[in-house]
Amino acid sequence: MNWDRIEGNWKQVKGKVKEKWGKLTDDHLDVIAGRRDQLVGRIQESYGISRDEAERQVHDWETTTPDLETRP
């Protein structure tokens, strides 16, 4: 997973993030701006789960979401 690409194409990826984690607001997504560590932290905070669980969810999402890795 190339998070530099995701960060660069965050506007296109935000919809997929919102589908998976609907509690994240547009404001949250704007602050996250494609940074993985920010995404994990917001998921942890919004869903009241451990950091390890949030990391696991993001990892699972990375590996199972088709077309997540955007083209250069």
Secondary structure, 3 states (H helix, E strand, C coil): CCHHHHHHCHHHHHHHHHHHCCCCCHHHHHHHCCCHHHHHHHHHHHHCCCHHHHHHHHHHHHHHCCCCCCCC
